Amino acid sequence: MSDSCPPVVVFAPSPIITVTIEDRAGQPELHVHAGGQGVWQARMLAALGSPVRLCAGLGGETGRLLERMIAVDGVELRYVETAARNGGYVHDRREPDDEGRVEIAAELPAPLDRHELDGLYELTLAEGLQAGTVLLSGPQSETVVPSRLYQRLAGDLRANGVRVVADLAGERMEAVVEAGVDLLKVSDEELVAHSRAESTEVDDVVPAMRQLLKDGARAVVVSRAGEPALALDGESDTILTITPPPVQANDPRGAGDSQTAGMTARLAAGGSWEEVLKVGAACGALNVVRHGLGTGGAEAVQVLADRVQLAPLK
């Protein structure tokens, strides 16, 4: 294990199976992977060289398949067995719609019961205390895990000196902000949807970022679709714009998840605020030029990070 790549725990309460149909010389080609926000983030962290422990609930046929597939990505799996089966989807990308794919079928993961939630909480807390950095990711369904669990996890981890990063929205975002979080990544649209900002205009987003710091976040990064992201660190009053190098998007999905993973890797390694932002932006840029979420190489990330522009917001 390299000193520059400390371990990171990723909380992914209910991973999913993803099946994508691609065109290969006129013939259908199936791609089957483990997926879900936490899995994609863990995959990116592993690509950067960070030892990753994924804490999840697995159950049913899909859960048994996920147990084997997650390990393929170089991620160390820690899980609790659940009666509820994990979800998944089937996407056809041969004749894409405006979203780049046609959804053929989807199954949402079922809610975890009280005993399963207790087991997952205990598992994540113990792993987080050993690793020192925890990334809290969201479930594929709103009903899998209550927001209260996120609040308890964030509060207990930080009370024991563990760094907590969150890439969440809605009630789960509010829960970790109330408990305290070292770095919160959220989109401008999510701020509007949860009445944190009146619009996605900069003049509305900036006050929302400052309020998030007052409410419990130590640092905030707001992604803004095709516009430069905004960042605010509690150590400074300066809003920074983050402009990645220009690249043509092959698949824009997952850029935010990869960005969060890159920021988490550098935060765990004790990188400066500027390094955290640049590596995160580079991971997001690299993700969009590739097929496959949470993918990319550490060498390419560093090359792109050197080209990321940070500037005070005018």
LINHU-V825041 format. One line per field, one symbol per residue. psi: psi as a letter, one per 40 degrees, with the letter a starting at -180 (. if undefined). burial: # if it has 24 or more other ideal C-beta (glycine too) atoms within 12 Angstrom, else .. Layout:
psi = ???
burial = ???
This chain:
psi = hidegiihhhhgdgiihhhhhihgfeihhhhhiiaidddddddddddeehhhhhhihhiaddddddddddddefhhhhiihidhiiaiihhhedgiadeeihhdiihiiiiiiddddddddddddddddddehhhhiiididedhidddddddddddddfehhhhhgiibdddddddddhidhhhiiddddddffdidieidddddddddddddeehdihhhifbeihiiihheeiehhiihhiihihhdheieddddddddddddddefiidddddddddddddddeeiihifiiiddddddddeehhhiih.
burial = ....##################........#.############################.##.###.##..##########.##########.......#.....#.####...##.###.###.###############..##.#.##########...###########################.##..#.##..#....##.###.##..#########...#######....#######.#...###################.#.########################.#.###.##..#.#..#.
